Amino acid sequence: MARLIFAVLTLAAVALIQPRSGQAAPYWPWCSQYDSNGAAHACAFSSWEQCMDTVRGIGGYCYGNPYGPPPAPERTSRYSDCSRRKNARGFAWKMLDE
């Protein structure tokens, strides 16, 4: 009986967990190169020291990420396409296209 209750609660928890909206992967400013032909590389280091600690002993070198950070998302107002018009009761929103 306890297994059944546990199974039902687990299933309910899984069903209630909402997926999070997509998030961009973090930007890592340092990359490492492990072999001379360029096949083994990784851009997953937050500092030069972290990169060097990883490649030290196995050979390789570190370099700055050639792909630069992603652009910052544009911050737009919720009402960027509306204009405010006062009326007798206060504020009313009117679309600019109207």
C-alpha positions in Angstrom: 0.0 0.0 0.0 2.8 2.4 0.8 4.4 1.8 -2.6 1.1 2.6 -4.3 0.8 5.9 -2.4 4.4 6.7 -3.2 3.9 5.9 -6.9 0.7 8.0 -7.0 2.4 11.0 -5.3 5.5 10.7 -7.5 3.3 10.6 -10.6 1.3 13.6 -9.4 4.5 15.6 -8.7 5.9 14.9 -12.1 2.6 15.9 -13.7 2.5 19.2 -11.8 6.0 20.3 -12.5 5.8 22.9 -15.2 8.7 23.1 -17.7 10.7 26.3 -17.5 10.9 28.6 -20.4 14.0 28.2 -22.6 17.1 29.8 -21.3 20.2 30.6 -23.2 23.3 28.6 -22.4 25.8 30.6 -20.3 28.6 32.3 -22.1 32.1 31.0 -21.3 34.9 33.4 -22.1 37.8 30.9 -22.2 38.3 27.9 -24.5 40.9 25.1 -24.4 42.6 23.2 -27.3 43.8 19.7 -26.5 45.4 18.5 -29.6 47.3 19.9 -32.6 44.7 19.2 -35.3 42.0 21.3 -33.6 39.5 18.5 -33.2 39.4 18.5 -29.4 38.4 21.8 -27.9 36.0 23.1 -25.3 34.7 26.5 -24.5 33.5 25.9 -21.0 35.7 28.0 -18.6 34.9 31.1 -16.7 38.5 32.1 -16.1 41.9 31.6 -17.7 43.2 30.0 -14.4 40.3 27.4 -14.5 41.2 26.6 -18.1 44.9 26.3 -17.4 44.2 24.0 -14.4 42.3 21.7 -16.7 44.8 21.5 -19.6 47.9 21.4 -17.3 49.3 17.9 -17.3 47.3 16.7 -20.3 48.8 19.1 -22.8 47.0 21.9 -24.7 46.5 25.6 -24.4 43.9 28.2 -23.6 42.5 31.0 -25.7 39.7 33.5 -25.6 36.3 32.5 -26.9 36.3 33.6 -30.5 32.5 33.8 -30.5 32.0 36.8 -28.2 29.1 37.1 -25.7 25.5 36.9 -27.0 23.7 40.3 -27.4 21.7 41.5 -24.5 18.0 41.0 -25.0 16.1 44.1 -25.8 14.1 45.4 -22.9 10.7 46.5 -24.1 7.9 48.0 -22.2 4.7 46.0 -21.9 2.9 48.8 -23.5 5.5 49.9 -26.1 3.0 49.9 -28.9 0.4 51.9 -27.1 -0.1 55.6 -26.3 -1.7 57.0 -23.2 -4.8 59.1 -23.5 -6.4 60.6 -20.5 -10.1 60.4 -20.1 -12.5 61.5 -17.4 -11.9 58.4 -15.3 -8.2 58.3 -15.5 -6.0 56.6 -18.0 -7.1 54.5 -20.9 -4.8 52.7 -23.4 -5.2 53.3 -27.1 -3.3 51.4 -29.8 -1.2 53.6 -32.1 -2.5 51.8 -35.1 -6.1 52.7 -34.5 
